[in-house]
Amino acid sequence: MRKIVFDVKNVYSTGREQNKGPSEEWTREKRNFALKTINNAKILTEAVSKFKNVAEKNPDTALEEAIEKIDSVIEEMRVDFKKNYVL
């Protein structure tokens, strides 16, 4: 995820002069990427909540490890989003 955002920023900085603002197309692409990131995080969050419900009924260490990994990915996405986008 970080590489894609970095590549978008590089395309903008090398493709246009520094004193001009971002083009509408570049802004639209960045907005679409942000919405896709939000949607992916929402899907992962829903999956984790379902996994947690199953884990409560049938405790399984493999499932608990998977939940922890997905939680860490969601948190990383949240941090990356805050770094790269202004709300």
Rosetta blueprint (number, residue, H / E / L):
1 M L
2 R H
3 K H
4 I H
5 V H
6 F H
7 D H
8 V H
9 K H
10 N H
11 V H
12 Y H
13 S H
14 T H
15 G H
16 R L
17 E L
18 Q L
19 N L
20 K L
21 G L
22 P L
23 S L
24 E H
25 E H
26 W H
27 T H
28 R H
29 E H
30 K H
31 R H
32 N H
33 F H
34 A H
35 L H
36 K H
37 T H
38 I H
39 N H
40 N H
41 A H
42 K H
43 I H
44 L H
45 T H
46 E H
47 A H
48 V H
49 S H
50 K H
51 F H
52 K H
53 N H
54 V H
55 A H
56 E H
57 K H
58 N L
59 P L
60 D L
61 T H
62 A H
63 L H
64 E H
65 E H
66 A H
67 I H
68 E H
69 K H
70 I H
71 D H
72 S H
73 V H
74 I H
75 E H
76 E H
77 M H
78 R H
79 V H
80 D H
81 F H
82 K H
83 K H
84 N H
85 Y L
86 V L
87 L L
